[in-house]
Amino acid sequence: MFLRVYTPCLALRPFVREYTVMHVQVEGASGSIFKPFPASPDQCLYFYARDPVISRRGEHEAILNKAASIVVGPQATRVNLEIYPNHLTVAVVFRPGGLHALLGQLPMTELFDYSIDSSLIWPTEIRELNEQLALTTNYDLMAALVEAFLVRQFARQEISQQPFDKTLRWMAQSSQEHSVEQLADMACLSVRQFRRKFYEAMGLSPKTFARIVRFSKAFRLKEKNPKLDWLDVVAITGYHDFRHLVRDFKDFADATPTLLSEEESRHQLKIYTTFD
């Protein structure tokens, strides 16, 4: 298994948190591997440079996407990923609001709990980039190719950083709970202005985003530390009690904490611990 996390160049750091290249070749696997992927607050751009990854959702497992590159907004609903033995992903993890800055006028409500084929946004550029990624075996070059694409795209936008952008990043990192009034004050906006800008930049409400952030931290903490007691997870991630943790797992993963851990551990391939 190869896993490397790359820091973006200075020009992109206000918008991009990291790039991750992960290559896993599952020996002896005769078919696909199914992994649960519960709710996540991240806005991401994925490139699948080898075998495809198919995302499914719902009772009848309807296919959501199987493109070679996808753009994903914050996710409130669990999807199940069908992964094949030669799995190579180049992922761009944006800072909160970074994808909105990149896409300009595209409303983020269209990407909330949804993914789209990246080639629908950048037809020629994504086709060429997918071809380049498929042909190279140099992981560092893969990250460099993706970054060069992003530098070109961001150069086309007129962007300035505001207190609102810093507030978004703080919300993604903090374990403290704050009211919308407090967040609006941090962003130097009225409550109405803050709610409107939040929907524009993130596609969902501040309250839902904060819940998904806390849930995601709890799930990933347990995934990284399987022996950690769930009550310790509750304390570390700021839940009031275990009941609230269970509620969020049912809402955002369609499973209890124990059941989700059992589903996740059926195969050794880890697809969450690449991101902090």
Contacts in CASP RR format, 6 or more apart in sequence:
PFRMAT RR
TARGET T0000
AUTHOR 0000-0000-0000
METHOD contacts of the structure
MODEL  1
MFLRVYTPCLALRPFVREYTVMHVQVEGASGSIFKPFPASPDQCLYFYAR
DPVISRRGEHEAILNKAASIVVGPQATRVNLEIYPNHLTVAVVFRPGGLH
ALLGQLPMTELFDYSIDSSLIWPTEIRELNEQLALTTNYDLMAALVEAFL
VRQFARQEISQQPFDKTLRWMAQSSQEHSVEQLADMACLSVRQFRRKFYE
AMGLSPKTFARIVRFSKAFRLKEKNPKLDWLDVVAITGYHDFRHLVRDFK
DFADATPTLLSEEESRHQLKIYTTFD
1 22 0 8 1.000
1 23 0 8 1.000
1 24 0 8 1.000
1 25 0 8 1.000
2 21 0 8 1.000
2 22 0 8 1.000
2 23 0 8 1.000
2 24 0 8 1.000
2 139 0 8 1.000
3 20 0 8 1.000
3 21 0 8 1.000
3 22 0 8 1.000
3 23 0 8 1.000
3 274 0 8 1.000
4 20 0 8 1.000
4 21 0 8 1.000
4 139 0 8 1.000
4 140 0 8 1.000
4 143 0 8 1.000
5 18 0 8 1.000
5 19 0 8 1.000
5 20 0 8 1.000
5 274 0 8 1.000
6 18 0 8 1.000
6 19 0 8 1.000
6 20 0 8 1.000
6 21 0 8 1.000
6 143 0 8 1.000
6 147 0 8 1.000
7 13 0 8 1.000
7 18 0 8 1.000
8 16 0 8 1.000
8 17 0 8 1.000
8 18 0 8 1.000
8 19 0 8 1.000
8 147 0 8 1.000
8 150 0 8 1.000
9 147 0 8 1.000
9 151 0 8 1.000
11 151 0 8 1.000
11 154 0 8 1.000
12 147 0 8 1.000
12 150 0 8 1.000
12 151 0 8 1.000
12 154 0 8 1.000
14 95 0 8 1.000
14 98 0 8 1.000
14 161 0 8 1.000
14 165 0 8 1.000
15 94 0 8 1.000
15 95 0 8 1.000
15 97 0 8 1.000
15 98 0 8 1.000
15 101 0 8 1.000
15 102 0 8 1.000
15 154 0 8 1.000
15 159 0 8 1.000
16 92 0 8 1.000
16 93 0 8 1.000
16 94 0 8 1.000
16 95 0 8 1.000
16 98 0 8 1.000
16 150 0 8 1.000
17 93 0 8 1.000
17 94 0 8 1.000
17 95 0 8 1.000
18 93 0 8 1.000
18 275 0 8 1.000
19 90 0 8 1.000
19 91 0 8 1.000
19 92 0 8 1.000
19 93 0 8 1.000
19 143 0 8 1.000
19 146 0 8 1.000
19 147 0 8 1.000
20 89 0 8 1.000
20 90 0 8 1.000
20 91 0 8 1.000
20 93 0 8 1.000
20 274 0 8 1.000
20 275 0 8 1.000
21 88 0 8 1.000
21 89 0 8 1.000
21 90 0 8 1.000
21 91 0 8 1.000
21 139 0 8 1.000
21 142 0 8 1.000
21 143 0 8 1.000
22 87 0 8 1.000
22 88 0 8 1.000
22 89 0 8 1.000
22 91 0 8 1.000
22 271 0 8 1.000
22 274 0 8 1.000
23 50 0 8 1.000
23 87 0 8 1.000
23 88 0 8 1.000
23 89 0 8 1.000
23 139 0 8 1.000
24 87 0 8 1.000
24 88 0 8 1.000
24 269 0 8 1.000
25 85 0 8 1.000
25 86 0 8 1.000
25 87 0 8 1.000
26 33 0 8 1.000
26 85 0 8 1.000
26 86 0 8 1.000
26 87 0 8 1.000
26 269 0 8 1.000
27 85 0 8 1.000
28 85 0 8 1.000
29 84 0 8 1.000
29 85 0 8 1.000
31 84 0 8 1.000
31 85 0 8 1.000
32 54 0 8 1.000
32 82 0 8 1.000
32 83 0 8 1.000
32 84 0 8 1.000
33 82 0 8 1.000
33 83 0 8 1.000
33 84 0 8 1.000
33 85 0 8 1.000
33 267 0 8 1.000
33 269 0 8 1.000
34 80 0 8 1.000
34 81 0 8 1.000
34 82 0 8 1.000
34 83 0 8 1.000
35 80 0 8 1.000
35 81 0 8 1.000
35 83 0 8 1.000
35 264 0 8 1.000
35 267 0 8 1.000
35 269 0 8 1.000
35 271 0 8 1.000
36 78 0 8 1.000
36 80 0 8 1.000
36 81 0 8 1.000
36 253 0 8 1.000
36 255 0 8 1.000
36 260 0 8 1.000
36 263 0 8 1.000
36 264 0 8 1.000
37 55 0 8 1.000
37 75 0 8 1.000
37 78 0 8 1.000
37 79 0 8 1.000
37 80 0 8 1.000
37 81 0 8 1.000
37 271 0 8 1.000
37 272 0 8 1.000
38 78 0 8 1.000
38 215 0 8 1.000
38 216 0 8 1.000
38 219 0 8 1.000
38 249 0 8 1.000
38 252 0 8 1.000
38 253 0 8 1.000
38 254 0 8 1.000
38 255 0 8 1.000
38 260 0 8 1.000
39 75 0 8 1.000
39 76 0 8 1.000
39 77 0 8 1.000
39 78 0 8 1.000
39 212 0 8 1.000
39 215 0 8 1.000
39 216 0 8 1.000
39 251 0 8 1.000
39 252 0 8 1.000
39 253 0 8 1.000
40 74 0 8 1.000
40 75 0 8 1.000
40 212 0 8 1.000
40 216 0 8 1.000
41 74 0 8 1.000
41 96 0 8 1.000
41 172 0 8 1.000
41 209 0 8 1.000
41 212 0 8 1.000
41 213 0 8 1.000
41 216 0 8 1.000
42 72 0 8 1.000
42 73 0 8 1.000
42 74 0 8 1.000
42 93 0 8 1.000
42 94 0 8 1.000
42 216 0 8 1.000
42 275 0 8 1.000
43 72 0 8 1.000
43 73 0 8 1.000
43 74 0 8 1.000
43 93 0 8 1.000
43 94 0 8 1.000
43 96 0 8 1.000
43 97 0 8 1.000
43 98 0 8 1.000
43 99 0 8 1.000
43 100 0 8 1.000
43 111 0 8 1.000
43 202 0 8 1.000
44 71 0 8 1.000
44 72 0 8 1.000
44 73 0 8 1.000
44 91 0 8 1.000
44 92 0 8 1.000
44 93 0 8 1.000
44 94 0 8 1.000
44 99 0 8 1.000
45 69 0 8 1.000
45 70 0 8 1.000
45 71 0 8 1.000
45 72 0 8 1.000
45 91 0 8 1.000
45 92 0 8 1.000
45 94 0 8 1.000
45 99 0 8 1.000
45 118 0 8 1.000
45 146 0 8 1.000
46 53 0 8 1.000
46 69 0 8 1.000
46 70 0 8 1.000
46 71 0 8 1.000
46 72 0 8 1.000
46 89 0 8 1.000
46 90 0 8 1.000
46 91 0 8 1.000
46 92 0 8 1.000
47 68 0 8 1.000
47 69 0 8 1.000
47 89 0 8 1.000
47 90 0 8 1.000
47 91 0 8 1.000
47 129 0 8 1.000
47 130 0 8 1.000
47 133 0 8 1.000
47 142 0 8 1.000
47 146 0 8 1.000
48 68 0 8 1.000
48 69 0 8 1.000
48 87 0 8 1.000
48 88 0 8 1.000
48 89 0 8 1.000
49 68 0 8 1.000
49 88 0 8 1.000
49 89 0 8 1.000
49 90 0 8 1.000
49 130 0 8 1.000
49 133 0 8 1.000
49 134 0 8 1.000
49 142 0 8 1.000
50 86 0 8 1.000
50 87 0 8 1.000
50 88 0 8 1.000
50 134 0 8 1.000
51 83 0 8 1.000
51 84 0 8 1.000
51 85 0 8 1.000
51 86 0 8 1.000
51 87 0 8 1.000
51 88 0 8 1.000
52 66 0 8 1.000
52 68 0 8 1.000
52 84 0 8 1.000
53 66 0 8 1.000
53 81 0 8 1.000
53 82 0 8 1.000
53 83 0 8 1.000
53 84 0 8 1.000
53 87 0 8 1.000
53 89 0 8 1.000
54 63 0 8 1.000
54 65 0 8 1.000
54 66 0 8 1.000
54 81 0 8 1.000
54 82 0 8 1.000
55 63 0 8 1.000
55 64 0 8 1.000
55 65 0 8 1.000
55 66 0 8 1.000
55 70 0 8 1.000
55 79 0 8 1.000
55 80 0 8 1.000
55 81 0 8 1.000
55 82 0 8 1.000
55 115 0 8 1.000
56 62 0 8 1.000
56 63 0 8 1.000
56 64 0 8 1.000
56 79 0 8 1.000
56 80 0 8 1.000
56 81 0 8 1.000
56 82 0 8 1.000
57 64 0 8 1.000
57 77 0 8 1.000
57 78 0 8 1.000
57 79 0 8 1.000
57 80 0 8 1.000
61 80 0 8 1.000
64 79 0 8 1.000
64 114 0 8 1.000
64 115 0 8 1.000
65 115 0 8 1.000
65 116 0 8 1.000
65 117 0 8 1.000
67 117 0 8 1.000
67 118 0 8 1.000
67 119 0 8 1.000
68 130 0 8 1.000
69 117 0 8 1.000
69 118 0 8 1.000
69 119 0 8 1.000
69 126 0 8 1.000
69 129 0 8 1.000
69 130 0 8 1.000
70 115 0 8 1.000
70 116 0 8 1.000
70 117 0 8 1.000
70 118 0 8 1.000
71 99 0 8 1.000
71 111 0 8 1.000
71 115 0 8 1.000
71 116 0 8 1.000
71 118 0 8 1.000
71 121 0 8 1.000
72 111 0 8 1.000
72 114 0 8 1.000
72 115 0 8 1.000
73 99 0 8 1.000
73 108 0 8 1.000
73 111 0 8 1.000
73 112 0 8 1.000
73 113 0 8 1.000
73 114 0 8 1.000
73 115 0 8 1.000
73 203 0 8 1.000
74 111 0 8 1.000
74 112 0 8 1.000
74 113 0 8 1.000
74 202 0 8 1.000
74 203 0 8 1.000
74 204 0 8 1.000
74 209 0 8 1.000
74 212 0 8 1.000
75 113 0 8 1.000
75 212 0 8 1.000
76 112 0 8 1.000
76 113 0 8 1.000
76 204 0 8 1.000
76 208 0 8 1.000
76 212 0 8 1.000
76 251 0 8 1.000
76 252 0 8 1.000
77 113 0 8 1.000
77 252 0 8 1.000
77 254 0 8 1.000
78 252 0 8 1.000
78 253 0 8 1.000
78 254 0 8 1.000
78 255 0 8 1.000
81 271 0 8 1.000
83 269 0 8 1.000
83 271 0 8 1.000
87 269 0 8 1.000
90 133 0 8 1.000
90 142 0 8 1.000
90 143 0 8 1.000
90 146 0 8 1.000
91 274 0 8 1.000
91 275 0 8 1.000
92 146 0 8 1.000
92 150 0 8 1.000
93 275 0 8 1.000
94 102 0 8 1.000
95 168 0 8 1.000
95 169 0 8 1.000
95 172 0 8 1.000
96 168 0 8 1.000
96 169 0 8 1.000
96 171 0 8 1.000
96 172 0 8 1.000
96 201 0 8 1.000
96 202 0 8 1.000
97 108 0 8 1.000
97 165 0 8 1.000
97 168 0 8 1.000
97 201 0 8 1.000
97 202 0 8 1.000
98 201 0 8 1.000
99 108 0 8 1.000
99 111 0 8 1.000
100 106 0 8 1.000
100 108 0 8 1.000
100 200 0 8 1.000
100 201 0 8 1.000
100 202 0 8 1.000
101 154 0 8 1.000
101 157 0 8 1.000
101 159 0 8 1.000
102 150 0 8 1.000
102 153 0 8 1.000
102 154 0 8 1.000
102 157 0 8 1.000
103 121 0 8 1.000
104 157 0 8 1.000
106 121 0 8 1.000
107 200 0 8 1.000
107 203 0 8 1.000
108 199 0 8 1.000
108 200 0 8 1.000
108 201 0 8 1.000
108 202 0 8 1.000
108 203 0 8 1.000
109 199 0 8 1.000
109 203 0 8 1.000
109 204 0 8 1.000
111 203 0 8 1.000
112 202 0 8 1.000
112 203 0 8 1.000
112 204 0 8 1.000
113 204 0 8 1.000
118 126 0 8 1.000
119 126 0 8 1.000
119 127 0 8 1.000
119 130 0 8 1.000
122 153 0 8 1.000
125 149 0 8 1.000
125 152 0 8 1.000
125 153 0 8 1.000
129 145 0 8 1.000
129 146 0 8 1.000
129 149 0 8 1.000
132 145 0 8 1.000
133 142 0 8 1.000
133 145 0 8 1.000
133 146 0 8 1.000
136 142 0 8 1.000
136 145 0 8 1.000
162 187 0 8 1.000
162 188 0 8 1.000
163 186 0 8 1.000
163 187 0 8 1.000
163 188 0 8 1.000
163 189 0 8 1.000
164 187 0 8 1.000
164 188 0 8 1.000
164 189 0 8 1.000
164 194 0 8 1.000
164 197 0 8 1.000
164 201 0 8 1.000
166 186 0 8 1.000
166 187 0 8 1.000
167 183 0 8 1.000
167 186 0 8 1.000
167 187 0 8 1.000
168 198 0 8 1.000
168 201 0 8 1.000
168 202 0 8 1.000
170 186 0 8 1.000
171 183 0 8 1.000
171 206 0 8 1.000
171 209 0 8 1.000
171 210 0 8 1.000
171 213 0 8 1.000
172 213 0 8 1.000
175 214 0 8 1.000
175 217 0 8 1.000
175 236 0 8 1.000
175 237 0 8 1.000
175 238 0 8 1.000
177 210 0 8 1.000
177 238 0 8 1.000
178 186 0 8 1.000
180 191 0 8 1.000
180 194 0 8 1.000
180 195 0 8 1.000
180 206 0 8 1.000
180 207 0 8 1.000
181 191 0 8 1.000
183 194 0 8 1.000
183 206 0 8 1.000
184 190 0 8 1.000
184 191 0 8 1.000
184 193 0 8 1.000
184 194 0 8 1.000
184 195 0 8 1.000
187 194 0 8 1.000
187 197 0 8 1.000
189 197 0 8 1.000
194 206 0 8 1.000
195 205 0 8 1.000
195 206 0 8 1.000
198 204 0 8 1.000
198 205 0 8 1.000
198 206 0 8 1.000
198 209 0 8 1.000
199 205 0 8 1.000
202 209 0 8 1.000
211 248 0 8 1.000
211 251 0 8 1.000
211 252 0 8 1.000
212 252 0 8 1.000
214 237 0 8 1.000
214 238 0 8 1.000
214 239 0 8 1.000
214 248 0 8 1.000
215 248 0 8 1.000
215 249 0 8 1.000
215 251 0 8 1.000
215 252 0 8 1.000
215 253 0 8 1.000
217 237 0 8 1.000
218 233 0 8 1.000
218 234 0 8 1.000
218 237 0 8 1.000
218 239 0 8 1.000
218 245 0 8 1.000
218 248 0 8 1.000
219 249 0 8 1.000
219 253 0 8 1.000
219 260 0 8 1.000
219 272 0 8 1.000
220 272 0 8 1.000
220 273 0 8 1.000
220 275 0 8 1.000
220 276 0 8 1.000
221 228 0 8 1.000
221 233 0 8 1.000
221 236 0 8 1.000
221 237 0 8 1.000
222 228 0 8 1.000
222 230 0 8 1.000
222 233 0 8 1.000
222 257 0 8 1.000
222 261 0 8 1.000
223 261 0 8 1.000
223 264 0 8 1.000
223 270 0 8 1.000
223 272 0 8 1.000
223 273 0 8 1.000
224 273 0 8 1.000
226 261 0 8 1.000
226 265 0 8 1.000
230 242 0 8 1.000
230 245 0 8 1.000
230 257 0 8 1.000
230 258 0 8 1.000
231 242 0 8 1.000
233 239 0 8 1.000
233 245 0 8 1.000
233 257 0 8 1.000
234 241 0 8 1.000
234 242 0 8 1.000
234 244 0 8 1.000
234 245 0 8 1.000
239 245 0 8 1.000
239 248 0 8 1.000
245 257 0 8 1.000
246 256 0 8 1.000
246 257 0 8 1.000
249 255 0 8 1.000
249 256 0 8 1.000
249 257 0 8 1.000
249 260 0 8 1.000
250 256 0 8 1.000
253 260 0 8 1.000
255 263 0 8 1.000
END
